[in-house]
Amino acid sequence: MNLPAHRRLSLFALAAVATAAPAAERLTITVAQDLSIARPSETIAVPWKSVNDALPHAGIQHIVVRDASGRVLPHQVTNVAPEAKDPQRNGVAYGDLLFQHDFAPGEKSATFTVEKSDAVVPPFPTKVSARIVPERLDDFAWENDKIAHRTYGPALAAPAPAGSDKEVLKTSGLDIWFKRVPYPIVDRWYNIGHDHYHHDEGEGIDMYNVGTTLGAGGTGIWAGGKLYSGINFTHWKVLANGPVRAIFELTYDGWDAAGTQVSEVKRFTVDAGHYFDRIDSTFMFAGGHPLQVAVGLNKDPADKGEEARATLAEDKASKALVQWVAQKKMGDFGVAVIVPSAAQSPNSPAYGSDARNAFMLAPVTSGQPLRYYVGAAWTRAGEITSEQQWKRYVSDEAARVASPVRVSLSAR
């Protein structure tokens, strides 16, 4: 094309300006969802690479997340591969940017922005926590603003020295600490001593009975009409620790399951504002055939000395097992597991039980994670105060699991 010199110069200048244009100063995030129910504390996850592509070299201490009204939202950037290096400081070692939104009933979408900040953004108060507890025979404990849990390490399983009163317990079951306050309680309860947290002194209580059962969401292998479960975890690793999400792993060494050696790594994802945690369990075993995993609940978890009535309901529509425990003295509580991949055929039932546990059954292949959800709530916390409310909450949680939010991004 034969253009006058001044036109050629103008086009060249425009091209140069376009090439030299600064990177976007703002990332817009649109989150859509299809459910009509409320979705409180919905966790939004955006790959950090997408944030960095839109806002190059954005530092995790120098970003602000806002909702559509301009309100600053607490956020977190995960680093689930802590051994990764980032010599160019471009965020390649990071995982996701996390923040939360309360979807109102019928609210189908919400918009957020991420912007760079010249000022350092201080950390937000955390609502989640996960840690090893060496001061109590290497328990591992975790909590959010709704509920707390713990499980047990090798020191508790070790034999008691002669003449000592050391407790010995061999179990891979999961425990519950019921809370009636939103702030963290694990550190204080361990620090004030064993006897105190078995009494409700205004913050909650440790009253759930685990023993050698699966407890609240433990796992085992179901084979030949018998349950084979491991014992105490042997290794632990914390991968993220708030303020929005905690992620950690527990490793269970091999155990015999009807002649097959099985080991397990559980990855827990604990989000603020939820009564349910997500667990991804990866089982390792020889042979190309799948095994049946049982994800279970103790049939009789009531506090010692309680006059209690425990009921179990198979919610086939939600692929859930729902328990309600009515107690005379210390309030009622609900526990549940949701197993989206639970079997649902005559030859592979979704539910089973033995003398002490009820459970859901799902096939698992060696090395492939099985995802399930474990939750609990207590009437004295004041939010879920009846069996019907608990069943509705479990059903809603299953619907959320089956219909994840959709995230789209645009930069300008």
N, C-alpha and C positions, 0 to 999 in steps of 0.2 A: 504494500500500500504506500503510495507516494503522498506524504503529508508535508505541509509547510514546516519549516524548521521550528517555529514557535510551538506548533502542535506537538511535534516530536518531543520537544523539551518538556512540555506539560505532561505528556504521558509518562515520560521517564521519571519525572518528579513524583507523580502519583504512585508509580510502582515502587519507588524508593521509600516513600512514606509508608505504603502498605507493608513492605518488607520489614521496616524498622518499627512498626507499631508495637507498643508495649503489650505484654501478656495481659490476659484478663485480670481484673482486680477483684472479681467476685465470682463465686461459683453458686449457681442456683440449683437447689435440689427439690424436686417434686416427688412426693410420695403418694401413691394411690393404693387403695384397698377396696375390697368388694363386699365386706360384711356389713350388716345393718346394726350389729351390736357395738357397744362401746369397746374400745381397745386401749385401756389405760396403760401408761408406761410402755408404749410400743417402742422397741429399740430399733433405731434406724442405723444401718451399717453401710458405709460408703468406702470402697477401697481407697486406701491412702494414695495409691498411684494416680487415681482419677483426680484427687484433690491436688496433687503435685503437678499433674499435667496442666490443670487449669490455673494454678497459682504456683509457678515454679519456685522452688526453694522455700516454700512456706514452712516456717518452723512450727513445731507442735506447741511451743510456748508463745507463738505470735499469731494465732488465729482466733477468730470470734465466730461462733455459730449463733444465728438469730432466727426466730420464727417470723411469721408474716407480719406480726405487729411490731417487730423490732426488738423484742425481748431477748436478752442473751440467755442461751441455754447451756447448762453444764455439758461438757463433752469430754471424750477420752480418745486417745489414739493407742491402739494395741500394738504390741511387738511380740508376736507369738513365736518368733524365731530369734531368740536373744543372741544366738551365736553369729547372726548375719552382720556384715560390716557395711558401713555407709561412708566411704572415704570422701565422696563428693558432696555429702550433706544434702542429698536430694530425696531422702526418705525411702530409699529402696528396702530398708530393713523393716519398715513398718507394715502393719496389717490393715486395720480398718479405722476410720473415723466413726465414733459412736456417739449418738445423742438420743434423746427420747421425746416422744410426743404423746399426749392423751387424745386419742381419737374419740370424739363424742359419738353417740348413737347416730347413724346415718351419715356421718362425715366421711366422704369418699376420697378426699385428697387434701394435702397440706403442702405448703411451700416454705422452704428455708433457704438461708444464704450463709455462705462461708466467706469471710473476708480476712485479709491480712491485717495485722495490728502492729504498729511500731512499738507500742508498749508491751512489756511482758504481761501475759495473762496468768494470774496466779492459779494454782490448782483449786478445783472445786471440792467442797466437802464430800467425802465418799459415803456411799450408801451400801457398799458391798465390801466384803473382806474374806480372805482365805489364808490360812496359815497352819503350819505344823505347831504343835503345842508340846514342847519338850518338858514343860513343867508338870505335865500330867501323862507320863508314860507314852509319849509321842502320839497322842490323839492328833487327828487332822480335823480342824473345825472351819466352818464357813457360814456366812450369814448375809442377809440383805436387810432392808428395812421392814420386812414382813415376818421372816421366819429364820431359824438357825438350825444347823445340822452338825453332826460330827461322825467320825468313824475311827477305826482303831488300827494302830501300827504294831510292829513286831515286839516292842517292849512290853505291851500288855499281854501278848501271847507267851512271853518267856516264862519258864518255870519260876516259882517263888523260891528265893534262897531259904535254906533251912532256918527256921526260927523267925522268919519275917511274916508280916501280914499282907504282903504284896498281893494285889488282885491279879488273877489270871483269867483271861477271856480270849477264846479263839473264835473269831467270827468275822465275816465280811459284810455283815448287816450294817445298814445305815440308821443312825439315830436322829431324833428330832429334839431341838430345844425350842419350846413355844415362847414367843415374845408377845408382850403387850405394849411395847414402846418401839418407836421407829429408829432410835439411835443404836449404835453397836453395843452389844452386851457380852460378847465372848470373852474379851480380855478381862473385864471386871469379874465375871463369874468364875473364871479360872483362878483369878488372883484372890478372891475372898474365900475360896476353899470348897471342897467337895460337898460338905453337908449343906451349905447355903443354897446351892442351885437346885436342890431337891425340894425347896420350899418356895412358894410364890411370895416374894417380898416386895411386889409392886411392879417388877419388870417382866416377870414370866417365870417359867419353871422347866426343869428337866424331869419329865414324868413319863416319857415314852419308854416302853419295855422292849429291848432288842434281844438280849440273851444271845443264843446261838441260832436265831432265826435269820431270815433275810431282812428283817426290820422294815424300814420304809423305803423300798425300792432297791434292795440288794438283788444280786443275780446269781444264777447257778445253771448247770446243765441238767436237763430233764431227759433221762434215758432209761428205758425198760421199766417205766413206772416208778422211778426213784429220782430224788433230787440230789445232785452232787454240786456242792458249792465250795469255794475256796475259803481261806481264812484271812487273817489280817493282811493289809497291804504291806509291801516291803520297800517301796520307793515312792517318792512324791516330787512334784515339780509345779511351781506356781508360774503361770505364763502371763497373767494380767491380774491387776488387783485394784480396780476402781478408777474413777468414782462411779461409773455406770455399770461396768461388767467385771466380774472376776472369772478367770479361767485357770483351771489346774488339772493335773493328771495324777492318778494313783495307779500303781502297778501291783498286780497280784501274781505271785509266782505260781508255777505249775501245780496242778492238783489232778488227781485221778478221777475221771468221769467214766465209769463202766469200762475201764481198760484203755481210755484215750487220755493222754496227758494234755491238759488245757491250761493256758495262762491268759491273763486279761489286763488290758490297760483301759481305765475309765477316764475320759475327758469330761469334766464338769464345766458347764457354762451357767453362771449365776448372774442374773440381771436384777437391777434395782426395781422395786415396785411389783414384783411377781411372787406368787406363792409357789410357783413351779420352777424347778431347775431343769435344764436340758443335760442329758448324759449321752455321750457317744462311747460305747464299749466296743473295743476291738479284741476279739478272742483269737488266739493262735493255737492251732492243733494240726497234727499230721493227718494225711489222707484227704482225698478230694470230695468227700461227702459232707453235706452240711450237718450241723447239730441243732438241737432245739434248745434255745435259751429261755429260762424262766426269769421273769422280772416280777418280784413278788412283794407281798405284804405279810407281816406277822398277823396271824388270826386273833391273837389275844395280847394287844399292846398296851392295855390300860395300866394306869399307875398302881403300884403295890398298895393293897389294902382297899382299893376302890370296889364298890358294887357297880360293875360296869356291864353294859350290853353292847357288843360289837356286831354290826351288820355289814355285809358285803354285797355289792350290786355289780353285775356284769353289764356295762353300758356298751353294747355291741356297736351302736351307731357311732359312738365316739372312739371306739377301740380303747376303752378304759376299764379299769377295775377300781371301783369307788368304795371306800370304807368310811363308816361313821361309828364313832365310839362315844356312847352316852355314859357319863360318869356322875356319880351322886355328889361328890365333894369338890372336884377341881375343874368343873366345866367339861363340855364336850369337845371333841375334835374330829376332824376329817383328814383322811390320807387318801392318796390316789396315785396310780400309775397310768400313763397313756403310752401305748406302744403302736405307732402308726403301721408298722409292718407285721403286726400280729396275724397269725394264720387264721383263715376263716373258711375252712373246708371240712367235710366230715372226716377225712383221713388225717387232717392236721388241725386239731381244735385250737381255738384261741385262748382257752382258759383251762386251768388245772389246779390241783391242790394236793397237799399231803397232810399229815396230822397237824402240823404247826403253821403252815404257810398256804396262802392262796396266791396264785400268780397268773400272769399272761405268758403265752408261749409264742415265740417267733423263731423262724429259721435263721441261722447265721452261717456264713462262709468264713473260713480262716482268713484273717487279715482284712476283712471288710467290716467297717464299723456298723453297729446296730444302734439306732437313735431311739431314745425314749425319754419320757418326762416324768418327774417325781415331784409331788406337791403335798402340802399339808397346811391346815389352818385350825385355829383354836377360837372357841366362842368368846373367851374372855378378852381377846384382842379387840373385839367390838365391831369388826367389819363383816365377818361371816358368822352368823349366830344361829343357824339352823341347818339341818340335814338337807333340806330342799335348796337352800342357798348354795351349799357346797356342791351339790350335784349340778346346779346350774353353772357355777364357776368352772367346774371340770369340763362340762359340755362346751362352754365358751372358749376355754383354753384349747380344747381339741379342734374347734373351728378355726382358731387363730393359727394353730400349727398347720392345718390343712390348707389355709389360704394366706400365705405370706404376703407382706406388702411388696409393692413394686417401686423401684427407685429409678428415676431418670435425672440426668444432669445436663445443665447448659451453662456455658461460661460467657461472660461479657465484661 
